[in-house]
Amino acid sequence: MIYEPASIECRVLLDCKEKIISIQHMLASLEKTIGSNPQNICENLTDIYRELDHMHEWYTTKKS
C-alpha cells in the first residue's frame, strides 16, 4: 500500500500499526511450528492497534 502521510506523527502511527499487523502474522505462523496458541497476545496487539488507530484519527481530525 502506498500512502503519503501528512506529518511525521502520522508516519509514526501508520508505521506502528503496520508493525503490529506484521507481528500478529509472525505469531500466527509460530502456532504451526511450536504448537502454542498466541491468541491472547494477538488480542492484546489488536487492542493496541485500535488505540493507535484512534490516536491517528484524533490527530488527523485535529489537524484538519
Sequence and secondary structure as in RCSB ss.txt:
>XXXX:A:sequence
MIYEPASIECRVLLDCKEKIISIQHMLASLEKTIGSNPQNICENLTDIYRELDHMHEWYTTKKS
>XXXX:A:secstr
     SSHHHHHHHHHHHHHHHHHHHHHHHHHHH    HHHHHHHHHHHHHHHHHHHHHHHHH 
